[in-house]
Amino acid sequence: MADLAVLVPSRGRPMNVARLVDACKRTCELDTVLHFGFDSDDPELTSNVMAAGGSLVTTHDRMGLAAWTNQLAREHRETPFLASLGDDMVPFTHGWDRVLTGAATPRGMAYPEDLRGPQHGHQPGIPEAIVMDSVIVRALGWMCLPVLHHWYVDNVWRDLGTATGCLVFRPDVIVEHRHPNVPGGDKPDATYSDAARRYSTDLAAYQRWRLRGMATDIAAIRRVRTQAPDPL
Protein backbone atom coordinates (compact mmCIF):
# COMPACT_ATOMS: atom_id res chain seq x y z
CA MET A 1 0.00 0.00 0.00
CA ALA A 2 1.26 3.47 -0.87
CA ASP A 3 1.83 6.13 1.78
CA LEU A 4 0.16 8.86 -0.27
CA ALA A 5 -2.15 8.85 -3.29
CA VAL A 6 -2.10 12.06 -5.34
CA LEU A 7 -5.44 12.45 -7.12
CA VAL A 8 -5.37 14.43 -10.38
CA PRO A 9 -8.40 14.91 -12.63
CA SER A 10 -7.18 16.08 -16.03
CA ARG A 11 -8.61 16.87 -19.43
CA GLY A 12 -6.90 17.82 -22.65
CA ARG A 13 -3.47 18.43 -21.15
CA PRO A 14 -0.99 15.63 -21.88
CA MET A 15 1.96 18.02 -21.55
CA ASN A 16 0.81 18.95 -18.04
CA VAL A 17 0.38 15.29 -17.16
CA ALA A 18 3.94 14.52 -18.26
CA ARG A 19 5.23 17.58 -16.40
CA LEU A 20 3.59 16.51 -13.14
CA VAL A 21 4.80 12.92 -13.47
CA ASP A 22 8.34 14.14 -14.01
CA ALA A 23 8.15 16.60 -11.09
CA CYS A 24 6.95 13.91 -8.71
CA LYS A 25 9.68 11.51 -9.83
CA ARG A 26 12.24 14.19 -8.97
CA THR A 27 10.79 15.36 -5.65
CA CYS A 28 8.84 12.60 -3.89
CA GLU A 29 10.47 10.72 -1.01
CA LEU A 30 7.61 8.52 0.19
CA ASP A 31 5.85 5.67 -1.57
CA THR A 32 3.68 8.19 -3.39
CA VAL A 33 1.45 7.22 -6.31
CA LEU A 34 -0.12 9.49 -8.89
CA HIS A 35 -3.64 8.58 -9.94
CA PHE A 36 -5.04 10.45 -12.94
CA GLY A 37 -8.70 10.65 -13.89
CA PHE A 38 -9.38 11.15 -17.61
CA ASP A 39 -12.72 11.72 -19.30
CA SER A 40 -13.53 8.97 -21.76
CA ASP A 41 -14.58 11.57 -24.36
CA ASP A 42 -11.37 13.59 -24.05
CA PRO A 43 -9.88 14.09 -27.54
CA GLU A 44 -6.45 13.82 -25.89
CA LEU A 45 -7.26 10.62 -23.99
CA THR A 46 -4.67 8.44 -25.72
CA SER A 47 -1.98 11.09 -25.32
CA ASN A 48 -2.92 11.60 -21.69
CA VAL A 49 -2.63 7.89 -20.90
CA MET A 50 0.76 7.74 -22.60
CA ALA A 51 1.95 10.83 -20.71
CA ALA A 52 0.90 9.27 -17.41
CA GLY A 53 3.51 6.57 -17.93
CA GLY A 54 3.41 4.08 -15.08
CA SER A 55 0.99 6.16 -13.00
CA LEU A 56 -2.46 4.87 -12.12
CA VAL A 57 -5.16 5.86 -14.62
CA THR A 58 -8.95 5.71 -14.46
CA THR A 59 -11.25 6.70 -17.33
CA HIS A 60 -14.92 7.51 -16.91
CA ASP A 61 -17.73 9.47 -18.47
CA ARG A 62 -17.03 13.17 -18.22
CA MET A 63 -17.12 14.61 -14.70
CA GLY A 64 -16.08 17.80 -12.96
CA LEU A 65 -13.10 18.20 -10.65
CA ALA A 66 -15.04 17.47 -7.45
CA ALA A 67 -16.75 14.33 -8.75
CA TRP A 68 -13.52 13.06 -10.30
CA THR A 69 -11.58 13.60 -7.08
CA ASN A 70 -14.21 11.75 -5.05
CA GLN A 71 -14.24 8.91 -7.58
CA LEU A 72 -10.48 8.50 -7.30
CA ALA A 73 -10.55 8.85 -3.51
CA ARG A 74 -12.94 5.89 -3.29
CA GLU A 75 -10.25 3.77 -4.92
CA HIS A 76 -7.81 4.66 -2.12
CA ARG A 77 -9.96 4.29 0.97
CA GLU A 78 -7.20 2.49 2.86
CA THR A 79 -4.29 4.66 1.72
CA PRO A 80 -3.15 6.63 4.80
CA PHE A 81 -3.02 10.02 3.06
CA LEU A 82 -4.70 11.55 0.03
CA ALA A 83 -3.65 14.63 -1.91
CA SER A 84 -5.52 16.76 -4.41
CA LEU A 85 -3.34 18.46 -7.02
CA GLY A 86 -4.37 20.19 -10.21
CA ASP A 87 -2.76 19.19 -13.47
CA ASP A 88 -1.47 22.76 -13.65
CA MET A 89 0.54 22.37 -10.44
CA VAL A 90 4.23 21.53 -10.17
CA PRO A 91 5.94 20.36 -6.95
CA PHE A 92 9.41 21.85 -6.50
CA THR A 93 10.40 21.11 -2.90
CA HIS A 94 12.26 17.84 -2.52
CA GLY A 95 10.33 15.67 -0.07
CA TRP A 96 7.16 17.76 -0.27
CA ASP A 97 5.10 14.60 0.19
CA ARG A 98 6.96 13.67 3.38
CA VAL A 99 6.67 17.15 4.87
CA LEU A 100 2.96 17.60 4.10
CA THR A 101 1.93 14.14 5.31
CA GLY A 102 3.90 14.79 8.48
CA ALA A 103 2.14 18.12 8.98
CA ALA A 104 -1.23 16.39 8.44
CA THR A 105 -0.51 13.80 11.13
CA PRO A 106 -2.66 12.86 12.95
CA ARG A 107 -6.14 13.41 11.48
CA GLY A 108 -5.27 16.67 9.82
CA MET A 109 -4.77 18.56 6.59
CA ALA A 110 -1.74 20.44 5.24
CA TYR A 111 -1.10 22.64 2.26
CA PRO A 112 1.92 24.18 0.52
CA GLU A 113 2.87 27.58 -0.83
CA ASP A 114 1.53 27.77 -4.40
CA LEU A 115 3.26 31.03 -5.43
CA ARG A 116 0.03 32.67 -6.55
CA GLY A 117 -0.37 35.18 -3.74
CA PRO A 118 -2.95 37.94 -3.24
CA GLN A 119 -1.33 40.01 -6.00
CA HIS A 120 -2.78 37.48 -8.43
CA GLY A 121 -6.26 37.48 -6.92
CA HIS A 122 -5.51 34.49 -4.72
CA GLN A 123 -7.06 34.59 -1.26
CA PRO A 124 -4.54 33.99 1.55
CA GLY A 125 -5.15 30.76 3.40
CA ILE A 126 -6.88 28.95 0.55
CA PRO A 127 -5.43 25.42 0.15
CA GLU A 128 -5.63 24.92 -3.61
CA ALA A 129 -3.38 21.88 -3.23
CA ILE A 130 -3.88 19.79 -0.12
CA VAL A 131 -2.80 16.63 1.67
CA MET A 132 -5.17 15.11 4.20
CA ASP A 133 -5.42 12.12 6.46
CA SER A 134 -7.78 9.68 4.76
CA VAL A 135 -9.58 9.21 8.08
CA ILE A 136 -11.12 12.64 7.48
CA VAL A 137 -12.23 11.65 3.99
CA ARG A 138 -13.90 8.52 5.33
CA ALA A 139 -15.61 10.50 8.11
CA LEU A 140 -17.06 12.99 5.62
CA GLY A 141 -17.80 10.43 2.92
CA TRP A 142 -16.06 12.64 0.35
CA MET A 143 -12.87 14.57 -0.32
CA CYS A 144 -14.47 17.38 -2.34
CA LEU A 145 -17.93 18.65 -1.39
CA PRO A 146 -20.13 16.65 -3.80
CA VAL A 147 -22.56 19.47 -4.66
CA LEU A 148 -19.68 21.43 -6.23
CA HIS A 149 -18.39 21.00 -9.76
CA HIS A 150 -15.04 22.80 -9.77
CA TRP A 151 -14.97 25.98 -7.70
CA TYR A 152 -14.88 26.48 -3.93
CA VAL A 153 -13.69 22.97 -3.05
CA ASP A 154 -10.62 24.64 -1.52
CA ASN A 155 -12.76 27.13 0.41
CA VAL A 156 -14.58 24.18 1.94
CA TRP A 157 -11.26 22.64 3.00
CA ARG A 158 -10.24 25.98 4.48
CA ASP A 159 -13.52 26.34 6.38
CA LEU A 160 -13.45 22.81 7.79
CA GLY A 161 -9.76 22.85 8.64
CA THR A 162 -9.92 26.24 10.34
CA ALA A 163 -13.03 25.37 12.36
CA THR A 164 -11.52 22.12 13.62
CA GLY A 165 -7.96 23.41 14.10
CA CYS A 166 -6.46 20.78 11.83
CA LEU A 167 -5.28 22.81 8.81
CA VAL A 168 -1.53 23.47 8.63
CA PHE A 169 0.18 25.80 6.14
CA ARG A 170 3.76 24.95 5.20
CA PRO A 171 5.24 27.99 3.44
CA ASP A 172 8.55 26.16 3.09
CA VAL A 173 6.98 23.64 0.71
CA ILE A 174 6.55 24.88 -2.86
CA VAL A 175 3.94 23.38 -5.15
CA GLU A 176 3.58 26.00 -7.84
CA HIS A 177 0.13 26.60 -9.31
CA ARG A 178 0.71 27.67 -12.89
CA HIS A 179 -2.73 29.17 -13.40
CA PRO A 180 -3.14 31.44 -16.44
CA ASN A 181 -3.62 34.49 -14.19
CA VAL A 182 -0.07 34.10 -12.86
CA PRO A 183 2.78 35.62 -14.91
CA GLY A 184 4.51 32.76 -16.69
CA GLY A 185 1.57 30.44 -16.02
CA ASP A 186 -0.04 28.04 -18.43
CA LYS A 187 -2.03 29.36 -21.37
CA PRO A 188 -5.85 29.50 -21.14
CA ASP A 189 -7.57 26.58 -22.80
CA ALA A 190 -10.97 24.95 -23.22
CA THR A 191 -10.73 23.19 -19.86
CA TYR A 192 -10.31 26.50 -18.02
CA SER A 193 -13.15 28.03 -20.07
CA ASP A 194 -15.52 25.18 -19.29
CA ALA A 195 -14.78 25.46 -15.57
CA ALA A 196 -15.36 29.23 -15.64
CA ARG A 197 -18.95 28.68 -16.76
CA ARG A 198 -19.66 26.82 -13.50
CA TYR A 199 -18.52 29.61 -11.20
CA SER A 200 -21.90 31.11 -10.27
CA THR A 201 -23.53 27.73 -9.73
CA ASP A 202 -20.70 26.58 -7.48
CA LEU A 203 -20.76 29.83 -5.51
CA ALA A 204 -24.45 29.38 -4.75
CA ALA A 205 -23.90 25.73 -3.75
CA TYR A 206 -21.01 26.73 -1.48
CA GLN A 207 -23.10 29.40 0.22
CA ARG A 208 -25.94 26.93 0.82
CA TRP A 209 -23.48 24.46 2.34
CA ARG A 210 -22.16 27.17 4.67
CA LEU A 211 -25.70 27.72 5.94
CA ARG A 212 -27.04 24.17 5.98
CA GLY A 213 -24.27 21.60 5.91
CA MET A 214 -21.03 22.98 7.29
CA ALA A 215 -21.87 22.44 10.97
CA THR A 216 -22.56 18.74 10.37
CA ASP A 217 -19.28 18.26 8.53
CA ILE A 218 -17.34 20.13 11.20
CA ALA A 219 -18.84 17.82 13.81
CA ALA A 220 -17.83 14.74 11.78
CA ILE A 221 -14.20 15.87 11.67
CA ARG A 222 -14.18 16.79 15.35
CA ARG A 223 -15.37 13.30 16.24
CA VAL A 224 -12.47 11.62 14.44
CA ARG A 225 -10.05 14.23 15.76
CA THR A 226 -10.89 13.23 19.34
CA GLN A 227 -9.92 9.67 18.44
CA ALA A 228 -6.45 10.69 17.27
CA PRO A 229 -3.62 9.09 19.23
CA ASP A 230 -1.31 11.30 21.28
CA PRO A 231 1.58 12.10 18.89
CA LEU A 232 3.98 11.84 21.85
DAVENCOR-V61731 format. One record per backbone hydrogen bond with DSSP energy under -0.5 kcal/mol. NH is the residue of the N-H (numbers start at 1). CO is the residue of the C=O. If there is no record, write none. Layout:
nh: <NH & NH>
co: <CO & CO>
This chain:
nh: <3 & 4 & 5 & 6 & 6 & 7 & 7 & 8 & 8 & 10 & 17 & 18 & 19 & 20 & 21 & 22 & 23 & 24 & 25 & 26 & 27 & 28 & 32 & 33 & 35 & 36 & 37 & 38 & 38 & 39 & 40 & 42 & 45 & 48 & 49 & 50 & 51 & 52 & 53 & 53 & 55 & 56 & 58 & 60 & 66 & 68 & 69 & 70 & 71 & 72 & 73 & 74 & 75 & 75 & 76 & 77 & 79 & 80 & 81 & 82 & 83 & 84 & 85 & 85 & 89 & 90 & 92 & 93 & 95 & 96 & 99 & 100 & 101 & 102 & 103 & 104 & 105 & 108 & 109 & 110 & 111 & 113 & 113 & 120 & 121 & 122 & 126 & 127 & 127 & 128 & 130 & 131 & 132 & 133 & 134 & 136 & 137 & 138 & 139 & 140 & 141 & 142 & 148 & 153 & 156 & 157 & 158 & 159 & 160 & 161 & 162 & 163 & 164 & 165 & 165 & 166 & 167 & 168 & 168 & 170 & 171 & 173 & 174 & 175 & 175 & 176 & 177 & 178 & 178 & 179 & 182 & 185 & 186 & 193 & 194 & 195 & 196 & 197 & 198 & 199 & 202 & 203 & 204 & 205 & 206 & 207 & 208 & 209 & 210 & 211 & 212 & 213 & 214 & 217 & 218 & 219 & 220 & 221 & 222 & 223 & 224 & 225 & 226 & 227 & 227 & 228>
co: <31 & 31 & 81 & 4 & 33 & 5 & 83 & 6 & 35 & 37 & 13 & 14 & 15 & 16 & 17 & 18 & 19 & 20 & 21 & 22 & 23 & 24 & 30 & 4 & 6 & 56 & 8 & 36 & 58 & 10 & 60 & 39 & 42 & 44 & 45 & 46 & 47 & 48 & 49 & 50 & 52 & 34 & 36 & 38 & 149 & 64 & 65 & 66 & 67 & 68 & 69 & 70 & 71 & 72 & 73 & 74 & 76 & 2 & 3 & 132 & 5 & 130 & 7 & 83 & 86 & 176 & 174 & 174 & 27 & 93 & 95 & 96 & 97 & 98 & 99 & 100 & 102 & 104 & 166 & 131 & 168 & 170 & 173 & 117 & 118 & 117 & 123 & 125 & 154 & 126 & 84 & 110 & 82 & 108 & 80 & 133 & 133 & 134 & 135 & 136 & 137 & 137 & 145 & 150 & 152 & 153 & 154 & 155 & 156 & 157 & 158 & 159 & 160 & 161 & 162 & 161 & 161 & 109 & 166 & 111 & 169 & 170 & 172 & 113 & 173 & 90 & 114 & 88 & 176 & 177 & 179 & 182 & 178 & 189 & 190 & 191 & 192 & 193 & 195 & 196 & 198 & 199 & 200 & 201 & 202 & 203 & 204 & 205 & 206 & 207 & 208 & 209 & 209 & 213 & 214 & 215 & 216 & 217 & 218 & 219 & 220 & 221 & 222 & 223 & 224 & 225>
